[in-house]
């Protein structure tokens, strides 16, 4: 599975102690809508997206 170019850099963070990662996590969580935006509605997946999920998942 391939992700954005920044993922290899972020994977190094798993070796950092929690006391160092937690403040960064909380600041991203506190500002998540400003950083990533907000949707007015929940996404209803198209059939091709829905096919990627397991049948009988949440809400089934």
PDBQT receptor file of N, H, CA, C and O in Angstrom, charges set to zero:
ATOM      1  N   UNK A   1       0.839  -1.171   0.000  1.00  0.00    +0.000 N 
ATOM      2  CA  UNK A   1       0.000   0.000   0.000  1.00  0.00    +0.000 C 
ATOM      3  C   UNK A   1       0.885   1.236   0.000  1.00  0.00    +0.000 C 
ATOM      4  O   UNK A   1       1.808   1.347   0.808  1.00  0.00    +0.000 OA
ATOM      5  N   UNK A   2       0.605   2.158  -0.900  1.00  0.00    +0.000 N 
ATOM      6  H   UNK A   2      -0.144   2.068  -1.556  1.00  0.00    +0.000 HD
ATOM      7  CA  UNK A   2       1.417   3.360  -1.011  1.00  0.00    +0.000 C 
ATOM      8  C   UNK A   2       0.627   4.554  -0.518  1.00  0.00    +0.000 C 
ATOM      9  O   UNK A   2      -0.576   4.662  -0.752  1.00  0.00    +0.000 OA
ATOM     10  N   UNK A   3       1.323   5.450   0.168  1.00  0.00    +0.000 N 
ATOM     11  H   UNK A   3       2.300   5.362   0.358  1.00  0.00    +0.000 HD
ATOM     12  CA  UNK A   3       0.668   6.646   0.677  1.00  0.00    +0.000 C 
ATOM     13  C   UNK A   3       1.387   7.883   0.193  1.00  0.00    +0.000 C 
ATOM     14  O   UNK A   3       2.237   7.814  -0.695  1.00  0.00    +0.000 OA
ATOM     15  N   UNK A   4       1.045   9.011   0.776  1.00  0.00    +0.000 N 
ATOM     16  H   UNK A   4       0.354   9.067   1.497  1.00  0.00    +0.000 HD
ATOM     17  CA  UNK A   4       1.714  10.258   0.397  1.00  0.00    +0.000 C 
ATOM     18  C   UNK A   4       3.210  10.200   0.692  1.00  0.00    +0.000 C 
ATOM     19  O   UNK A   4       3.671   9.361   1.467  1.00  0.00    +0.000 OA
ATOM     20  N   UNK A   5       3.944  11.087   0.074  1.00  0.00    +0.000 N 
ATOM     21  H   UNK A   5       3.569  11.768  -0.555  1.00  0.00    +0.000 HD
ATOM     22  CA  UNK A   5       5.406  11.091   0.202  1.00  0.00    +0.000 C 
ATOM     23  C   UNK A   5       5.868  11.309   1.640  1.00  0.00    +0.000 C 
ATOM     24  O   UNK A   5       6.973  10.894   1.990  1.00  0.00    +0.000 OA
ATOM     25  N   UNK A   6       5.073  11.933   2.467  1.00  0.00    +0.000 N 
ATOM     26  H   UNK A   6       4.176  12.270   2.184  1.00  0.00    +0.000 HD
ATOM     27  CA  UNK A   6       5.468  12.222   3.845  1.00  0.00    +0.000 C 
ATOM     28  C   UNK A   6       5.396  11.035   4.782  1.00  0.00    +0.000 C 
ATOM     29  O   UNK A   6       5.919  11.113   5.894  1.00  0.00    +0.000 OA
ATOM     30  N   UNK A   7       4.765   9.931   4.380  1.00  0.00    +0.000 N 
ATOM     31  H   UNK A   7       4.340   9.868   3.477  1.00  0.00    +0.000 HD
ATOM     32  CA  UNK A   7       4.608   8.797   5.286  1.00  0.00    +0.000 C 
ATOM     33  C   UNK A   7       5.930   8.198   5.752  1.00  0.00    +0.000 C 
ATOM     34  O   UNK A   7       6.039   7.869   6.933  1.00  0.00    +0.000 OA
ATOM     35  N   UNK A   8       6.949   8.035   4.894  1.00  0.00    +0.000 N 
ATOM     36  H   UNK A   8       6.861   8.303   3.935  1.00  0.00    +0.000 HD
ATOM     37  CA  UNK A   8       8.212   7.497   5.417  1.00  0.00    +0.000 C 
ATOM     38  C   UNK A   8       8.810   8.367   6.520  1.00  0.00    +0.000 C 
ATOM     39  O   UNK A   8       9.399   7.852   7.471  1.00  0.00    +0.000 OA
ATOM     40  N   UNK A   9       8.662   9.664   6.394  1.00  0.00    +0.000 N 
ATOM     41  H   UNK A   9       8.183  10.082   5.622  1.00  0.00    +0.000 HD
ATOM     42  CA  UNK A   9       9.172  10.568   7.431  1.00  0.00    +0.000 C 
ATOM     43  C   UNK A   9       8.377  10.377   8.712  1.00  0.00    +0.000 C 
ATOM     44  O   UNK A   9       8.949  10.321   9.800  1.00  0.00    +0.000 OA
ATOM     45  N   UNK A  10       7.059  10.278   8.587  1.00  0.00    +0.000 N 
ATOM     46  H   UNK A  10       6.593  10.323   7.703  1.00  0.00    +0.000 HD
ATOM     47  CA  UNK A  10       6.215  10.108   9.765  1.00  0.00    +0.000 C 
ATOM     48  C   UNK A  10       6.389   8.745  10.416  1.00  0.00    +0.000 C 
ATOM     49  O   UNK A  10       6.138   8.605  11.613  1.00  0.00    +0.000 OA
ATOM     50  N   UNK A  11       6.813   7.735   9.659  1.00  0.00    +0.000 N 
ATOM     51  H   UNK A  11       7.017   7.849   8.686  1.00  0.00    +0.000 HD
ATOM     52  CA  UNK A  11       6.990   6.407  10.249  1.00  0.00    +0.000 C 
ATOM     53  C   UNK A  11       8.114   6.396  11.279  1.00  0.00    +0.000 C 
ATOM     54  O   UNK A  11       8.136   5.531  12.154  1.00  0.00    +0.000 OA
ATOM     55  N   UNK A  12       9.031   7.326  11.191  1.00  0.00    +0.000 N 
ATOM     56  H   UNK A  12       9.013   8.029  10.481  1.00  0.00    +0.000 HD
ATOM     57  CA  UNK A  12      10.106   7.440  12.175  1.00  0.00    +0.000 C 
ATOM     58  C   UNK A  12       9.535   7.838  13.532  1.00  0.00    +0.000 C 
ATOM     59  O   UNK A  12      10.132   7.543  14.567  1.00  0.00    +0.000 OA
ATOM     60  N   UNK A  13       8.384   8.506  13.532  1.00  0.00    +0.000 N 
ATOM     61  H   UNK A  13       7.900   8.746  12.691  1.00  0.00    +0.000 HD
ATOM     62  CA  UNK A  13       7.777   8.983  14.774  1.00  0.00    +0.000 C 
ATOM     63  C   UNK A  13       7.376   7.850  15.708  1.00  0.00    +0.000 C 
ATOM     64  O   UNK A  13       7.226   8.078  16.908  1.00  0.00    +0.000 OA
ATOM     65  N   UNK A  14       7.197   6.641  15.195  1.00  0.00    +0.000 N 
ATOM     66  H   UNK A  14       7.318   6.456  14.220  1.00  0.00    +0.000 HD
ATOM     67  CA  UNK A  14       6.800   5.546  16.081  1.00  0.00    +0.000 C 
ATOM     68  C   UNK A  14       7.892   5.206  17.092  1.00  0.00    +0.000 C 
ATOM     69  O   UNK A  14       7.618   4.569  18.109  1.00  0.00    +0.000 OA
ATOM     70  N   UNK A  15       9.114   5.622  16.824  1.00  0.00    +0.000 N 
ATOM     71  H   UNK A  15       9.337   6.140  15.998  1.00  0.00    +0.000 HD
ATOM     72  CA  UNK A  15      10.210   5.348  17.749  1.00  0.00    +0.000 C 
ATOM     73  C   UNK A  15      10.393   6.450  18.785  1.00  0.00    +0.000 C 
ATOM     74  O   UNK A  15      11.206   6.314  19.699  1.00  0.00    +0.000 OA
ATOM     75  N   UNK A  16       9.645   7.538  18.647  1.00  0.00    +0.000 N 
ATOM     76  H   UNK A  16       8.985   7.648  17.904  1.00  0.00    +0.000 HD
ATOM     77  CA  UNK A  16       9.740   8.631  19.610  1.00  0.00    +0.000 C 
ATOM     78  C   UNK A  16       8.919   8.301  20.850  1.00  0.00    +0.000 C 
ATOM     79  O   UNK A  16       7.896   7.624  20.748  1.00  0.00    +0.000 OA
ATOM     80  N   UNK A  17       9.350   8.766  22.017  1.00  0.00    +0.000 N 
ATOM     81  H   UNK A  17      10.182   9.316  22.100  1.00  0.00    +0.000 HD
ATOM     82  CA  UNK A  17       8.575   8.495  23.234  1.00  0.00    +0.000 C 
ATOM     83  C   UNK A  17       7.253   9.260  23.229  1.00  0.00    +0.000 C 
ATOM     84  O   UNK A  17       7.116  10.293  22.573  1.00  0.00    +0.000 OA
ATOM     85  N   UNK A  18       6.290   8.730  23.972  1.00  0.00    +0.000 N 
ATOM     86  H   UNK A  18       6.401   7.891  24.505  1.00  0.00    +0.000 HD
ATOM     87  CA  UNK A  18       4.961   9.326  24.031  1.00  0.00    +0.000 C 
ATOM     88  C   UNK A  18       4.958  10.761  24.513  1.00  0.00    +0.000 C 
ATOM     89  O   UNK A  18       4.180  11.578  24.021  1.00  0.00    +0.000 OA
ATOM     90  N   UNK A  19       5.820  11.083  25.475  1.00  0.00    +0.000 N 
ATOM     91  H   UNK A  19       6.452  10.419  25.875  1.00  0.00    +0.000 HD
ATOM     92  CA  UNK A  19       5.827  12.445  26.012  1.00  0.00    +0.000 C 
ATOM     93  C   UNK A  19       6.224  13.462  24.946  1.00  0.00    +0.000 C 
ATOM     94  O   UNK A  19       5.946  14.653  25.085  1.00  0.00    +0.000 OA
ATOM     95  N   UNK A  20       6.871  12.994  23.887  1.00  0.00    +0.000 N 
ATOM     96  H   UNK A  20       7.097  12.026  23.774  1.00  0.00    +0.000 HD
ATOM     97  CA  UNK A  20       7.259  13.877  22.797  1.00  0.00    +0.000 C 
ATOM     98  C   UNK A  20       6.185  13.920  21.705  1.00  0.00    +0.000 C 
ATOM     99  O   UNK A  20       5.967  14.961  21.085  1.00  0.00    +0.000 OA
ATOM    100  N   UNK A  21       5.518  12.789  21.476  1.00  0.00    +0.000 N 
ATOM    101  H   UNK A  21       5.695  11.944  21.980  1.00  0.00    +0.000 HD
ATOM    102  CA  UNK A  21       4.488  12.722  20.435  1.00  0.00    +0.000 C 
ATOM    103  C   UNK A  21       3.148  13.289  20.883  1.00  0.00    +0.000 C 
ATOM    104  O   UNK A  21       2.429  13.876  20.075  1.00  0.00    +0.000 OA
ATOM    105  N   UNK A  22       2.799  13.124  22.154  1.00  0.00    +0.000 N 
ATOM    106  H   UNK A  22       3.383  12.647  22.810  1.00  0.00    +0.000 HD
ATOM    107  CA  UNK A  22       1.472  13.519  22.626  1.00  0.00    +0.000 C 
ATOM    108  C   UNK A  22       1.149  14.993  22.406  1.00  0.00    +0.000 C 
ATOM    109  O   UNK A  22       0.052  15.293  21.935  1.00  0.00    +0.000 OA
ATOM    110  N   UNK A  23       2.046  15.932  22.723  1.00  0.00    +0.000 N 
ATOM    111  H   UNK A  23       2.937  15.688  23.106  1.00  0.00    +0.000 HD
ATOM    112  CA  UNK A  23       1.700  17.341  22.460  1.00  0.00    +0.000 C 
ATOM    113  C   UNK A  23       1.442  17.626  20.980  1.00  0.00    +0.000 C 
ATOM    114  O   UNK A  23       0.564  18.422  20.648  1.00  0.00    +0.000 OA
ATOM    115  N   UNK A  24       2.194  16.988  20.098  1.00  0.00    +0.000 N 
ATOM    116  H   UNK A  24       2.908  16.341  20.367  1.00  0.00    +0.000 HD
ATOM    117  CA  UNK A  24       1.965  17.165  18.665  1.00  0.00    +0.000 C 
ATOM    118  C   UNK A  24       0.609  16.593  18.267  1.00  0.00    +0.000 C 
ATOM    119  O   UNK A  24      -0.137  17.218  17.513  1.00  0.00    +0.000 OA
ATOM    120  N   UNK A  25       0.292  15.408  18.774  1.00  0.00    +0.000 N 
ATOM    121  H   UNK A  25       0.898  14.900  19.386  1.00  0.00    +0.000 HD
ATOM    122  CA  UNK A  25      -0.998  14.788  18.474  1.00  0.00    +0.000 C 
ATOM    123  C   UNK A  25      -2.146  15.681  18.946  1.00  0.00    +0.000 C 
ATOM    124  O   UNK A  25      -3.099  15.906  18.200  1.00  0.00    +0.000 OA
ATOM    125  N   UNK A  26      -2.063  16.184  20.160  1.00  0.00    +0.000 N 
ATOM    126  H   UNK A  26      -1.288  16.001  20.766  1.00  0.00    +0.000 HD
ATOM    127  CA  UNK A  26      -3.144  17.004  20.699  1.00  0.00    +0.000 C 
ATOM    128  C   UNK A  26      -3.288  18.319  19.945  1.00  0.00    +0.000 C 
ATOM    129  O   UNK A  26      -4.403  18.814  19.782  1.00  0.00    +0.000 OA
ATOM    130  N   UNK A  27      -2.184  18.891  19.485  1.00  0.00    +0.000 N 
ATOM    131  H   UNK A  27      -1.278  18.488  19.618  1.00  0.00    +0.000 HD
ATOM    132  CA  UNK A  27      -2.295  20.139  18.726  1.00  0.00    +0.000 C 
ATOM    133  C   UNK A  27      -2.930  19.891  17.356  1.00  0.00    +0.000 C 
ATOM    134  O   UNK A  27      -3.701  20.723  16.879  1.00  0.00    +0.000 OA
ATOM    135  N   UNK A  28      -2.620  18.762  16.718  1.00  0.00    +0.000 N 
ATOM    136  H   UNK A  28      -1.993  18.086  17.105  1.00  0.00    +0.000 HD
ATOM    137  CA  UNK A  28      -3.272  18.429  15.448  1.00  0.00    +0.000 C 
ATOM    138  C   UNK A  28      -4.752  18.144  15.695  1.00  0.00    +0.000 C 
ATOM    139  O   UNK A  28      -5.599  18.592  14.923  1.00  0.00    +0.000 OA
ATOM    140  N   UNK A  29      -5.075  17.406  16.760  1.00  0.00    +0.000 N 
ATOM    141  H   UNK A  29      -4.387  17.042  17.387  1.00  0.00    +0.000 HD
ATOM    142  CA  UNK A  29      -6.474  17.098  17.069  1.00  0.00    +0.000 C 
ATOM    143  C   UNK A  29      -7.266  18.370  17.356  1.00  0.00    +0.000 C 
ATOM    144  O   UNK A  29      -8.417  18.489  16.935  1.00  0.00    +0.000 OA
ATOM    145  N   UNK A  30      -6.676  19.303  18.054  1.00  0.00    +0.000 N 
ATOM    146  H   UNK A  30      -5.741  19.207  18.396  1.00  0.00    +0.000 HD
ATOM    147  CA  UNK A  30      -7.360  20.548  18.403  1.00  0.00    +0.000 C 
ATOM    148  C   UNK A  30      -7.605  21.407  17.164  1.00  0.00    +0.000 C 
ATOM    149  O   UNK A  30      -8.585  22.150  17.116  1.00  0.00    +0.000 OA
ATOM    150  N   UNK A  31      -6.738  21.316  16.172  1.00  0.00    +0.000 N 
ATOM    151  H   UNK A  31      -5.942  20.712  16.211  1.00  0.00    +0.000 HD
ATOM    152  CA  UNK A  31      -6.832  22.162  14.978  1.00  0.00    +0.000 C 
ATOM    153  C   UNK A  31      -7.187  21.388  13.714  1.00  0.00    +0.000 C 
ATOM    154  O   UNK A  31      -6.942  21.873  12.610  1.00  0.00    +0.000 OA
ATOM    155  N   UNK A  32      -7.758  20.197  13.855  1.00  0.00    +0.000 N 
ATOM    156  H   UNK A  32      -7.957  19.804  14.752  1.00  0.00    +0.000 HD
ATOM    157  CA  UNK A  32      -7.978  19.332  12.692  1.00  0.00    +0.000 C 
ATOM    158  C   UNK A  32      -8.892  19.956  11.653  1.00  0.00    +0.000 C 
ATOM    159  O   UNK A  32      -8.648  19.785  10.458  1.00  0.00    +0.000 OA
ATOM    160  N   UNK A  33      -9.930  20.670  12.056  1.00  0.00    +0.000 N 
ATOM    161  H   UNK A  33     -10.128  20.809  13.026  1.00  0.00    +0.000 HD
ATOM    162  CA  UNK A  33     -10.830  21.266  11.065  1.00  0.00    +0.000 C 
ATOM    163  C   UNK A  33     -10.155  22.422  10.344  1.00  0.00    +0.000 C 
ATOM    164  O   UNK A  33     -10.393  22.627   9.154  1.00  0.00    +0.000 OA
ATOM    165  N   UNK A  34      -9.336  23.165  11.027  1.00  0.00    +0.000 N 
ATOM    166  H   UNK A  34      -9.143  22.999  11.994  1.00  0.00    +0.000 HD
ATOM    167  CA  UNK A  34      -8.611  24.255  10.383  1.00  0.00    +0.000 C 
ATOM    168  C   UNK A  34      -7.564  23.708   9.407  1.00  0.00    +0.000 C 
ATOM    169  O   UNK A  34      -7.326  24.301   8.355  1.00  0.00    +0.000 OA
ATOM    170  N   UNK A  35      -6.947  22.591   9.752  1.00  0.00    +0.000 N 
ATOM    171  H   UNK A  35      -7.141  22.110  10.607  1.00  0.00    +0.000 HD
ATOM    172  CA  UNK A  35      -5.911  22.005   8.902  1.00  0.00    +0.000 C 
ATOM    173  C   UNK A  35      -6.485  21.235   7.717  1.00  0.00    +0.000 C 
ATOM    174  O   UNK A  35      -5.980  21.343   6.600  1.00  0.00    +0.000 OA
ATOM    175  N   UNK A  36      -7.540  20.457   7.959  1.00  0.00    +0.000 N 
ATOM    176  H   UNK A  36      -7.951  20.369   8.866  1.00  0.00    +0.000 HD
ATOM    177  CA  UNK A  36      -8.028  19.527   6.944  1.00  0.00    +0.000 C 
ATOM    178  C   UNK A  36      -9.411  19.866   6.405  1.00  0.00    +0.000 C 
ATOM    179  O   UNK A  36      -9.867  19.243   5.446  1.00  0.00    +0.000 OA
ATOM    180  N   UNK A  37     -10.080  20.836   7.003  1.00  0.00    +0.000 N 
ATOM    181  H   UNK A  37      -9.709  21.342   7.782  1.00  0.00    +0.000 HD
ATOM    182  CA  UNK A  37     -11.410  21.224   6.536  1.00  0.00    +0.000 C 
ATOM    183  C   UNK A  37     -12.505  20.394   7.184  1.00  0.00    +0.000 C 
ATOM    184  O   UNK A  37     -12.241  19.457   7.938  1.00  0.00    +0.000 OA
ATOM    185  N   UNK A  38     -13.735  20.762   6.870  1.00  0.00    +0.000 N 
ATOM    186  H   UNK A  38     -13.949  21.522   6.258  1.00  0.00    +0.000 HD
ATOM    187  CA  UNK A  38     -14.898  20.099   7.448  1.00  0.00    +0.000 C 
ATOM    188  C   UNK A  38     -15.925  19.886   6.343  1.00  0.00    +0.000 C 
ATOM    189  O   UNK A  38     -16.091  20.734   5.465  1.00  0.00    +0.000 OA
ATOM    190  N   UNK A  39     -16.605  18.760   6.393  1.00  0.00    +0.000 N 
ATOM    191  H   UNK A  39     -16.471  18.072   7.106  1.00  0.00    +0.000 HD
ATOM    192  CA  UNK A  39     -17.646  18.462   5.416  1.00  0.00    +0.000 C 
ATOM    193  C   UNK A  39     -19.006  18.834   5.990  1.00  0.00    +0.000 C 
ATOM    194  O   UNK A  39     -19.239  18.705   7.192  1.00  0.00    +0.000 OA
ATOM    195  N   UNK A  40     -19.898  19.296   5.125  1.00  0.00    +0.000 N 
ATOM    196  H   UNK A  40     -19.709  19.401   4.149  1.00  0.00    +0.000 HD
ATOM    197  CA  UNK A  40     -21.261  19.601   5.551  1.00  0.00    +0.000 C 
ATOM    198  C   UNK A  40     -22.079  18.332   5.746  1.00  0.00    +0.000 C 
ATOM    199  O   UNK A  40     -23.006  18.304   6.555  1.00  0.00    +0.000 OA
ATOM    200  N   UNK A  41     -21.738  17.293   5.015  1.00  0.00    +0.000 N 
ATOM    201  H   UNK A  41     -20.985  17.315   4.358  1.00  0.00    +0.000 HD
ATOM    202  CA  UNK A  41     -22.482  16.031   5.058  1.00  0.00    +0.000 C 
ATOM    203  C   UNK A  41     -21.508  14.864   5.125  1.00  0.00    +0.000 C 
ATOM    204  O   UNK A  41     -20.336  14.984   4.768  1.00  0.00    +0.000 OA
ATOM    205  N   UNK A  42     -22.021  13.736   5.590  1.00  0.00    +0.000 N 
ATOM    206  H   UNK A  42     -22.973  13.638   5.880  1.00  0.00    +0.000 HD
ATOM    207  CA  UNK A  42     -21.231  12.504   5.572  1.00  0.00    +0.000 C 
ATOM    208  C   UNK A  42     -21.198  11.965   4.149  1.00  0.00    +0.000 C 
ATOM    209  O   UNK A  42     -22.157  12.119   3.393  1.00  0.00    +0.000 OA
ATOM    210  N   UNK A  43     -20.100  11.340   3.799  1.00  0.00    +0.000 N 
ATOM    211  H   UNK A  43     -19.321  11.215   4.414  1.00  0.00    +0.000 HD
ATOM    212  CA  UNK A  43     -19.962  10.792   2.458  1.00  0.00    +0.000 C 
ATOM    213  C   UNK A  43     -20.798   9.520   2.322  1.00  0.00    +0.000 C 
ATOM    214  O   UNK A  43     -20.756   8.650   3.192  1.00  0.00    +0.000 OA
ATOM    215  N   UNK A  44     -21.547   9.414   1.244  1.00  0.00    +0.000 N 
ATOM    216  H   UNK A  44     -21.581  10.121   0.537  1.00  0.00    +0.000 HD
ATOM    217  CA  UNK A  44     -22.221   8.172   0.884  1.00  0.00    +0.000 C 
ATOM    218  C   UNK A  44     -21.360   7.558  -0.213  1.00  0.00    +0.000 C 
ATOM    219  O   UNK A  44     -21.264   8.106  -1.311  1.00  0.00    +0.000 OA
ATOM    220  N   UNK A  45     -20.733   6.418   0.085  1.00  0.00    +0.000 N 
ATOM    221  H   UNK A  45     -20.811   5.973   0.977  1.00  0.00    +0.000 HD
ATOM    222  CA  UNK A  45     -19.772   5.874  -0.877  1.00  0.00    +0.000 C 
ATOM    223  C   UNK A  45     -20.424   5.417  -2.178  1.00  0.00    +0.000 C 
ATOM    224  O   UNK A  45     -21.516   4.848  -2.188  1.00  0.00    +0.000 OA
ATOM    225  N   UNK A  46     -19.723   5.684  -3.263  1.00  0.00    +0.000 N 
ATOM    226  H   UNK A  46     -18.836   6.146  -3.255  1.00  0.00    +0.000 HD
ATOM    227  CA  UNK A  46     -20.143   5.195  -4.576  1.00  0.00    +0.000 C 
ATOM    228  C   UNK A  46     -19.993   3.674  -4.590  1.00  0.00    +0.000 C 
ATOM    229  O   UNK A  46     -19.260   3.130  -3.764  1.00  0.00    +0.000 OA
ATOM    230  N   UNK A  47     -20.663   2.978  -5.499  1.00  0.00    +0.000 N 
ATOM    231  H   UNK A  47     -21.258   3.420  -6.170  1.00  0.00    +0.000 HD
ATOM    232  CA  UNK A  47     -20.578   1.504  -5.527  1.00  0.00    +0.000 C 
ATOM    233  C   UNK A  47     -19.144   0.980  -5.626  1.00  0.00    +0.000 C 
ATOM    234  O   UNK A  47     -18.822  -0.032  -5.003  1.00  0.00    +0.000 OA
ATOM    235  N   UNK A  48     -18.280   1.642  -6.393  1.00  0.00    +0.000 N 
ATOM    236  H   UNK A  48     -18.542   2.464  -6.899  1.00  0.00    +0.000 HD
ATOM    237  CA  UNK A  48     -16.897   1.142  -6.513  1.00  0.00    +0.000 C 
ATOM    238  C   UNK A  48     -16.118   1.317  -5.213  1.00  0.00    +0.000 C 
ATOM    239  O   UNK A  48     -15.210   0.535  -4.929  1.00  0.00    +0.000 OA
ATOM    240  N   UNK A  49     -16.457   2.327  -4.427  1.00  0.00    +0.000 N 
ATOM    241  H   UNK A  49     -17.194   2.962  -4.659  1.00  0.00    +0.000 HD
ATOM    242  CA  UNK A  49     -15.814   2.501  -3.122  1.00  0.00    +0.000 C 
ATOM    243  C   UNK A  49     -16.413   1.513  -2.129  1.00  0.00    +0.000 C 
ATOM    244  O   UNK A  49     -15.688   0.901  -1.345  1.00  0.00    +0.000 OA
ATOM    245  N   UNK A  50     -17.718   1.358  -2.159  1.00  0.00    +0.000 N 
ATOM    246  H   UNK A  50     -18.307   1.855  -2.796  1.00  0.00    +0.000 HD
ATOM    247  CA  UNK A  50     -18.405   0.445  -1.246  1.00  0.00    +0.000 C 
ATOM    248  C   UNK A  50     -17.905  -0.992  -1.426  1.00  0.00    +0.000 C 
ATOM    249  O   UNK A  50     -17.866  -1.752  -0.458  1.00  0.00    +0.000 OA
ATOM    250  N   UNK A  51     -17.529  -1.370  -2.634  1.00  0.00    +0.000 N 
ATOM    251  H   UNK A  51     -17.561  -0.753  -3.420  1.00  0.00    +0.000 HD
ATOM    252  CA  UNK A  51     -17.055  -2.728  -2.913  1.00  0.00    +0.000 C 
ATOM    253  C   UNK A  51     -15.740  -3.031  -2.200  1.00  0.00    +0.000 C 
ATOM    254  O   UNK A  51     -15.395  -4.201  -2.031  1.00  0.00    +0.000 OA
ATOM    255  N   UNK A  52     -15.009  -2.020  -1.783  1.00  0.00    +0.000 N 
ATOM    256  H   UNK A  52     -15.290  -1.070  -1.921  1.00  0.00    +0.000 HD
ATOM    257  CA  UNK A  52     -13.727  -2.239  -1.101  1.00  0.00    +0.000 C 
ATOM    258  C   UNK A  52     -13.903  -2.572   0.375  1.00  0.00    +0.000 C 
ATOM    259  O   UNK A  52     -12.941  -2.969   1.031  1.00  0.00    +0.000 OA
ATOM    260  N   UNK A  53     -15.120  -2.417   0.914  1.00  0.00    +0.000 N 
ATOM    261  H   UNK A  53     -15.902  -2.094   0.381  1.00  0.00    +0.000 HD
ATOM    262  CA  UNK A  53     -15.391  -2.701   2.319  1.00  0.00    +0.000 C 
ATOM    263  C   UNK A  53     -15.944  -4.112   2.471  1.00  0.00    +0.000 C 
ATOM    264  O   UNK A  53     -16.568  -4.647   1.554  1.00  0.00    +0.000 OA
ATOM    265  N   UNK A  54     -15.711  -4.708   3.631  1.00  0.00    +0.000 N 
ATOM    266  H   UNK A  54     -15.204  -4.274   4.376  1.00  0.00    +0.000 HD
ATOM    267  CA  UNK A  54     -16.211  -6.053   3.893  1.00  0.00    +0.000 C 
ATOM    268  C   UNK A  54     -17.728  -6.026   4.049  1.00  0.00    +0.000 C 
ATOM    269  O   UNK A  54     -18.283  -5.104   4.646  1.00  0.00    +0.000 OA
ATOM    270  N   UNK A  55     -18.385  -7.033   3.513  1.00  0.00    +0.000 N 
ATOM    271  H   UNK A  55     -17.935  -7.782   3.027  1.00  0.00    +0.000 HD
ATOM    272  CA  UNK A  55     -19.839  -7.141   3.657  1.00  0.00    +0.000 C 
ATOM    273  C   UNK A  55     -20.174  -7.413   5.118  1.00  0.00    +0.000 C 
ATOM    274  O   UNK A  55     -19.454  -8.144   5.799  1.00  0.00    +0.000 OA
ATOM    275  N   UNK A  56     -21.261  -6.829   5.595  1.00  0.00    +0.000 N 
ATOM    276  H   UNK A  56     -21.845  -6.236   5.042  1.00  0.00    +0.000 HD
ATOM    277  CA  UNK A  56     -21.675  -7.050   6.983  1.00  0.00    +0.000 C 
ATOM    278  C   UNK A  56     -20.848  -6.269   7.974  1.00  0.00    +0.000 C 
ATOM    279  O   UNK A  56     -20.745  -6.665   9.135  1.00  0.00    +0.000 OA
ATOM    280  N   UNK A  57     -20.253  -5.164   7.547  1.00  0.00    +0.000 N 
ATOM    281  H   UNK A  57     -20.337  -4.843   6.604  1.00  0.00    +0.000 HD
ATOM    282  CA  UNK A  57     -19.447  -4.341   8.446  1.00  0.00    +0.000 C 
ATOM    283  C   UNK A  57     -20.319  -3.547   9.395  1.00  0.00    +0.000 C 
ATOM    284  O   UNK A  57     -21.446  -3.949   9.687  1.00  0.00    +0.000 OA
ATOM    285  N   UNK A  58     -19.820  -2.440   9.875  1.00  0.00    +0.000 N 
ATOM    286  H   UNK A  58     -18.905  -2.114   9.638  1.00  0.00    +0.000 HD
ATOM    287  CA  UNK A  58     -20.556  -1.603  10.814  1.00  0.00    +0.000 C 
ATOM    288  C   UNK A  58     -21.887  -1.178  10.221  1.00  0.00    +0.000 C 
ATOM    289  O   UNK A  58     -21.965  -0.819   9.046  1.00  0.00    +0.000 OA
ATOM    290  N   UNK A  59     -22.919  -1.218  11.022  1.00  0.00    +0.000 N 
ATOM    291  H   UNK A  59     -22.857  -1.509  11.977  1.00  0.00    +0.000 HD
ATOM    292  CA  UNK A  59     -24.230  -0.757  10.598  1.00  0.00    +0.000 C 
ATOM    293  C   UNK A  59     -24.997  -1.740   9.741  1.00  0.00    +0.000 C 
ATOM    294  O   UNK A  59     -26.091  -1.427   9.271  1.00  0.00    +0.000 OA
ATOM    295  N   UNK A  60     -24.448  -2.914   9.531  1.00  0.00    +0.000 N 
ATOM    296  H   UNK A  60     -23.559  -3.168   9.913  1.00  0.00    +0.000 HD
ATOM    297  CA  UNK A  60     -25.156  -3.887   8.678  1.00  0.00    +0.000 C 
ATOM    298  C   UNK A  60     -25.984  -4.825   9.513  1.00  0.00    +0.000 C 
ATOM    299  O   UNK A  60     -26.648  -5.709   8.973  1.00  0.00    +0.000 OA
TER     300      UNK A  60
